[in-house]
Amino acid sequence: MQVPWNFRIGIVILGDSAVGKSSLLHRYTEGSFDDSRQSPLGIDFKVHYLEFDPRIVIKLLLWDTAGQERFRSISKSYMRNSVGCVLVFDVSQRQTFERVRKWHQEVVDYVQPNPMIFILVGHKCDLTAQREVQKEEGVALAKRLNMETYLEVSSKDNVNVNETFETLTRGIYEHF
Ligand code: GDP
């Protein structure tokens, strides 16, 4: 389907393995969640049109990585064409939160001197009983790393999924 659009924006989705990156992309672009889905090997790419207001349609080019350790060099080549990053951790796995700084630094180092606009996602917020990272910690880290904002998201329960991409896109739109 050809949709007339005014701007084109590249966004990468990064974070540790199994934090739910591909489920997030699937929920956003296909509108569904499937617990038995296999995460794609390598790179997944989706196009999504976001209507900002009746006059502005933004074409989002969304890149999802899997098996980052193995595919690190590929991930880097498409990062160059992106201006936004959804950095995802799993609120029920503390070590994924602790690696956020490392992901952030790696991206910043790679794209510099160009800017990258980040949003931090605490994913799987439906897992309330298994929570290992508190909301305040996510808020504080996003602030410290100068990110657009922090959102608690569940692809399973469809919480804050659209908001993630809309907030990031708005941040990018206002920045450039
Ligand atoms: P990726 O490796 O980061 O792309 O992660 P996947 O999208 O493959 O998800 C890893 C696992 O987390 C899968 O079993 C998903 O079903 C599960 N998962 C993904 N999103 C959510 C969520 O919002 N809530 C819960 N409870 N599980 C999720």
Residues whose N, C-alpha, C, O or C-beta is under 5 A from the ligand:
A	BS01	GDP	D16 S17 A18 V19 G20 K21 S22 S23 D34 D35 S39 T65 K124 D126 L127 V153 S154 S155 K156
